[in-house]
C-alpha cells in the first residue's frame, strides 16, 4: 500500500508539473512564432538579379497619441523612425554575412543613395510607403526592393543617438515624461513585416511577419536592431555552401 501510494503521489506530481510547464511552453511558442515565406522558384526568378534596395519602412502607431502632438510633429517622428529602420535593416543584412557566412549573391544599394534617388524623383519618405514597389524598383535601378511595415504603440525618444535629426522641439516633447504619461502603459509588442518584391512582375519573392517584445527602457537603436536582426537572419540571396 505504501508503494502504491508513492506511485500515485509521483504521478500526481508529474501531472502538476506538466500542467504548469505546458501553458508556459505554449505561451513561449505563441509569442515567438513568425510567418515566413520564400517563393518555391526563388532561385529561378532571381538568377539574373544583381542589386536590391531597401525602402523606408512604413510606420503605423496604434497607441494613444500624447495630447501635445500636432499632426506635423507626428509626421516628422514617423518619417524619422522610418529612416531609422531602413538604415538599421541595411546594416543588419551586411552584418549577417560576417566571417564569410551566408554571403549574398547580390549587392545592396546603400540607403543614402536610395533616399537621394527617391528625393530626386519627388518621392517623399511617406510617399514611398504607398507607391507601387515595382515602380520604385525601376526608379532606383534595382531588380527588387524590400518593403517593410512596423506597427507599435510608442514613439522613440532618442533617435538622435542613431544619427537621426528630429529637431529640438520634437526631442523636448519626446523626452517629457509628463507628456509621455498620457499614453499610459503601452503594449510591449511590436508587429513587424518585411517583403521582397521583384521589379518585373511585382511578385513577392520572400516575406516574414512576427511580433517582437520591446523593452521601452532600452535605447531606440537597440530595439530597432533587435527587430531587424530577426529578419536579416532569414534574408535570402545566399550563396550555397559547396560540398
N, C-alpha and C positions, 0 to 999 in steps of 0.2 A: 504493500500500500504506500509505503514511504517512497519507493522507487517510482510508482505510477504518479504520485503527487509531484515528484520532482520533474517528471517529463511534462506534465500538464503546465507546471509553473514556467518551465523553459519555453514551451510553445507559446504560452500567453505573452511572455516577454518578447519573443521574436515578432509576434503579431503586432505588439505595441510599437516596436522599433520600426517595423515596415510601415505602419500607419503614419509614423512621423516622417520617415525618410522619403516615401513616395510623393507626398504633396510637395515637399521641398524640391525634389528632383524634377517634378513636373513644372514647378514654377521656374526653375533654372532653365529648363529647355524652352519654356514659353518665352521668357524674357530675352533669350539669346538667339532665338530662331531667326532665320532670314530666308528670303526667297531669292534664288539665284538661277540665272538662265544664260546659256550660251547657244547660239544657233548651231544646229547639227551640221550644217555645211559651212561653218565659220572659216575653216582653212581655205576652202574653195573660193568663198566670196572675198576674202581678204588677201589672196596671194599676190595681188598687184599693189596693195596698199603700201605707201611709203611714209606718209605723215598724217598725224591726227592732231586735233586741238581740243582743249578743254574750255567750254563756255562758262561764263559767270553763272553760278548756281542760283536758281530761283529760291527766294526766301519767303516762307509763309509763317506768320506769327499768329498763334491761336490762343494766346493768353489774354488777360485783361490789360488794356492799354493804360499806362500811367496818365493821370488827368492833365498833366502839363505838356504832354507830347502833341505837337502840332503835326498836321499831315506832312509838312516839309521836313520836319525832324525825323519822322518815321521813315519817309522815303530815303533820306540820306543814310540812316542807320542800316536799313535793309540792303541798300546798294553797296555800302562798305562791307557788310558781312558777306555779301555775295562774292566780292572780290577776294575777301579773306579765304573763303572756302576754295575758290578757284586756284589761288596760289598754293594753298596747302595740298590740294589734291595733286597738282603738278609735281610738287616736291616729293610727296609720298610715293608716286609711281616711280620716280627715279630712284628713290631710296630702296625700293623693293628689288632693285637689280644689283644691290651691293654684293661685294665679294664674288662676283661672277655668277650669281644665282639668278635664275628667272630673267635672263636677258631679253630685251624687247627686240622685235623684228622691225619695228617702225620708229621713226623719230616723233617726238612730242614737241609741237610748236610751243615756244616759250609764251607764258601767259601775257607778258608785256607786249609781245608782237600781236597776239590775239586781240588785246584791248585796243591797240593802235589801229589795227585794220578795221575793227568794228566802228571806232570813232571816225575814221576817215570816210566810212560809208554811212555816216549819220545814224548809227545804231547805238543807242544808249545801253547801259547795263540792263535796265529794266526791259527795254525793247527786246534784248537778246533772249529773255526768258520765254517769250511768246512767239517769236518768229520761227518759221519752218527750219528745223535743224539742217536739212539737206541743202537749203538755200544758203544758210550761214556757212556750211562747209565749202560751198562753191566760192563764196566771197573770201573766205580765209585761205583758199587754195590748198585744202587738205582733203584726204579721202574719207574721213569720218570725224565726227565730233562727239564729245562726251557732254551729255545734258544731265544736270542734276537738280534735285529739289529737296530742300530742308524745311521741315516743319518743327517748330519749337515754341515754348511758352515764355521765353525770356530773352531779352536783348543782352548782348555782351557789353561789358563796362570797361574793358581795357584793350580795345582794338589798336590803340596807338602802340602797344607793345609788339604788335605784329607788323608794324610799318604802315598801318592804315591811318590816314589823316581824317579825323572826324570833325575837327573844329572845336574851339574851346567851349562854346555854348552847349553843344551836344555832350561833350565829355563831362561838363559840370552837372548836367541833368542825369546822365547815366551813373554817375558816382554819388548822387544824392540819395542816401538810404531812406530818407523820409518820403521821397517820391517813389522809390522802388517798392516801398512797403505797400503802396496802393495795389500792387498786383497780388498780394497775399503770398501763399506758399505755392510756387509753380510746380507742375508735374515735371519730374526729372527725365522723362523720356524725350528723346529727340528722334523723330522719324526721318530717315534718310533714304533717298532713292537715286540711282545713277543708271543711265542708259547710254550705250554706244550706238550711234546712228550713222549709217553709211550715206555718202553723198548721192550715189547714182539712183537708188530707188527709195531712199528714206527708210529702209528696213532696220529694225532693231537687231543688232548682232549680239549684244550682251547686255545684261541688266542685273542689278542687285538691289534689294529693298530690305531694310532692317530697322530695328529700334535700338538706340544706344542710351544707356543711362548716363546722365550728365550731372557731375558734381559742380554746382554753380559757384562753389568757393574756390575752385581752381581757375587758372588763367584761361582766357578765351583761346589762346594759342594751343594749350594742351587739350582742351575739349575738341576743338576742330581737328587737330592732328589725330586724336584717337578715333574719331568718326571716319576720317579719310583713310586711316591706316587699314581699317577693316575692308574697305572697298578696293584699295590699291593691291592688297594681297591676292585678290581674286581677279585682277585685271588681266585680260587675255593678251594676245600677240606675243606669246612667249616662245623663245627658241627651245625646241625639244632637245633633251639630252641625247647624245649619241651613245649607243650601247657598245 
